[in-house]
């Protein structure tokens, strides 16, 4: 595939794909499944997912994407890994939050202070859905919703080897400030498949930085790819230029951590606080290109340039 596409070409592809309507969605066993040309490409988990047998029940959760798959059927995400039972495919909780005079962790749900959960669907289409998440303070009695999140997910096919996944996040604060404290991780994250380790995968950013030095660096995009069985594939994660603290810092495990497994976090609060004032609305947006085969830096830059141009023209 020629991933190095100008905006006009990508727009034409998306319009052509939509006119043929290769998309479909269905509910199945507590998940909303999206497909392209009869290939299931993602499952959004709206029912509460219990942890593996024998693991503390506190590690249950809803409101995340897993599995995320290539068009060739390869799963590129993981949930409930043994090293971090609180990791859930594609998900975006916050770690250190000052809310009504207390510090709440919505990420490390094992401490039972906070969590994020599915409330309801706002809409469901063939290639899109909007879902309402509640960021809940568990230590309050009764429990209290500290932040409402409307997450809109849309997929568009590029060709038979790749598709675009756009994720738009709207945060709606309550009657109290939601202050995100500077911290080394938190926000939009992907826990990658257990198939990938430092031995059979690679990471590259828009600044030409590889996995050895990527943690803490700033990036417009991050390319992650590796072996999937006897084949190859991956994802290109792009941060919207309008996001808070863009280009956003990255939290990516160094290869010597956790057996070389891959965790990618775009972390706008890694270098400074972010105060979401009461009764206001805030936005974050990300684009992921999921692909079979291989992608190089030039192709990744072409996709980023198209995304960047599109956002400046909107």
N, C-alpha and C positions, 0 to 999 in steps of 0.2 A: 504494500500500500504506500502511496505517496502522502505521508503525513504533513509534508511541507505545503500547506494550502493557504492561499489568501482568503480574506473574509468573504469575498464574492463567491468563491468556489464552495466554501463551507455552507454559506446561506443557501446556495442552489441545491446542494446535497440534502440539507435538512428539509427544504420545501419539497423536493422530489420524494424523499422518504415518507414525509407526512401524507403526500397525495396518494401513495400506494398503501398507506396504513398497514405497515407490517407489525404494528404494536398491539399488545393485548395485556390486560391485567385481570387477576382473579384472586379471590381469598381462598386460602388453603391452610388448615391446621394452625390458625392463629397468626398467619403471615399474609401480607399482600405481595403477590408475586407479579413482577413485570417481565414481559418477554418481547423479543424481537424475532420475527419470522419463525415462531414456534420454539425459539431458544430462550429458556429462562435465564435472565441475566442478573436479577437481584430479588431478594426477599426482604421486605420490611416487617420486622417482628412487632406486631401490636399487642399480642397477648403476652402475658408475663411468662418469661422463660425461666424455668428452674435451673439451678446449677447441676453439675454432674452428681450422680449418686455418691453419698458419703461426704459431700462438701456442705459447709454451713449454708442453710437456706437464706441467709442474709444476702447472698450473691445471686439473687434473682433480679430480673430486670425486663423492661419492655422499652420500645421506642428506639430501635437501632436497625441497621442494615447488615444482614448476614443470611446466606452467603452472597457475596458480590462475585460475579463470574464473568469470564471472557465469553465472547460469542462462541468460542470453541468448546465451552463447557468446563473450563478450569476455574476452580474456586481460588480466589486470591485474598480472602479474609479468614480470620479465625475468631472464635469466642471462647470464653472460659478457659484460657490456657492455664496450665498448672502453675506457671510462674506468676500469673496475674489473673485471678479469677474474675476481677472486675473489668476486664477488657472485653469489648463487645463489637467486633467487626468495624463498622463505620459509626462513630458516635461522638458526642461533643458535650460532656459535662465540664463544669468549672471546679477548681480545686480549693482555693482559699477565697472565701467570700465573706465580707463583713455585712451582716444583715441584722438590723435592729439590735445593734450592740453586741452581737455574738459572731464568732467565726465558724462558718459552716463549710464542710467539704462534701460536694455533690459527686465527686469522682470516686474516692476510696470508700465505697459503700459498706465495706466491712466494719467501719466504725459506727455505723447506724446513726449518723448525724443528718445526712441528707441523701437524696437520690433524684433521678429524673425518670418520669414515667409517662406512658401514652395516656391521653385522655380521650381524644376523639379524632375522626377524620373530618377535615373541612371540605375536601373534594377528592374524588377518585376518577381518573380518566384512563384512556388506553395506555398512555406513555407518561403519566404524571400523577402525583397525588400531593395533597397538603395535609399535614398532620399536626395536631396540637399536643405539645409536651408540657408537663408541669414540673418545675424544679421545686421539690418538696422538702421542707424542713421537718425531718422525722423527730428530732428531739423536742419539738414543740408539742404540747398536749392541749388541745388536739393538734394534729399535723397542720402545717400552714404552707400555702403556695407562695413562694418568694419571687418567682419569675415565670411568666408564660412564654412559650416559644412556639411560633408557627413555622414549621419547616416544609418547604416545597421542593419536591424532587422531580426532575424532568429528564427523560432519556431521549436521545436522538442518534440514529445510526449514521456512521460515517461511510462504512462499506462493510463487506462481509468479514472483516478482521477487526473492526474497532467501532466503538460508540462513545458518545459524550454523555456524561452524567453531571447535570447542573444541580447544585444544592443551594437554595436561598433560605437563609435563617433570619427570621424577624423576632426580636426579643421585645416583649412588652412587660415593663416593670409594674409593680404594684404600688401601693401607697407609701412604700419605703424605698430608700436607695438600695441598690444592689452593687456593692463595691468589690470589684475583682482586684485582689492584692497581687502585686508582682510576684511571680512564682515560676519555677523552671518548667512546669508543664500544665496544661489545661486548655480546653477548647477542642476544636475539630481534629479528629484523630482517626487513624486507620491501623488496626492490628492485622498484620499481613499473615498469610498462610504459613503453616508450620513446615511446608515444603521448602521455604526459603531460609537459608542461613548465610553467613558471610562467605561460605565456600561455593555457593552456586547462584548468587544474586549480586546486584550492584545498585548503587544509588549515585545520582548525579544531579546537581542543582543548576539553576540559571547562572550562577556565579562560577561554574566550573569546578565546584567542590564535590569530592567523592566522600564515601562513608567515613573514611579515616578522620576527617576534620569537619564533618557536616554539623555536628551537634552545636547549637547556639549560633549558627550562621544565619544570615538573612537571605531570603530567596523569593523570587516571583513564581518559580515553579520548581518542582522536585520530581525527578524521574526515578521510578523503582521498577526493576524488572529482574527476571531470573528464570531458572528452569522449572517447568511444570510437567512432571512426568518426563516423557521423551521429547517434549516440545518446549516452547519458550513463550513468555508473555509478561504483562505487567500493567502499570498504571502511571499516568502523568497527572500529578496533582498541582493545580494552579490556584493561586490566591488572587481574589478580585482586587484590582488597583484601588477601589474605593473602601477597602476594609480598614478597620482601625489598625494603626501602627504598621501599615504596609510599606515596604515589603516585610512580611512578618518573620520573626525569629522561628527557628525550627528546634524541636526537641526530637532527636533521633538517637536511639541507643547506639553507642559505639559498638563496633563489631565484637569486642571481647566481653560484652555484657549478655547475660541470659542466653548463652549458647549460640550467639550470633543471630538470634531471631530478629525480625524487623518490626519496629513500632515507629510510626511517623505521626508527629503532632505539629500542626501549624499553631503557634502559641503567641498571640498578640500581647499577652501580659507577661511574657518572659523578661521583658526589659523595663516595664513600667506598669503602674496601676491603670485600671479603667473603671471610672465611676459611671455607672448607669443610674441616672437620676430618677427619682420616683415619678410615676405616671408619664413615662416617655417610651419611645420606640427606637430600637437600635437594630442595625443590620450587619450581617456577614454573608459573604457569598464565595462559593468555591466551585471550580469546574474540575472534573476528573475525566480523563480519556483512558478507557480500559481497552487493551489491545492484545491480540495474539501476535506472535512473532517478536521482532526486535525494533527498538526505536533508538535513534541517535540524537545528539544534542541539537543538530541543525533542524531535524524534524520537530523536536520538542519546542524549539524557539519559534518555528513557524506557527505552531498551534497556539503558543502564548501570544504572539504578535496579533493573530486574528482575534483572540479573546480580548486582548487589551484594546484593539481598535474598535471592536464591537461595543465595549463598555463606554468608551469615550464618545461614541456616536449616539448612544442612547440618551 
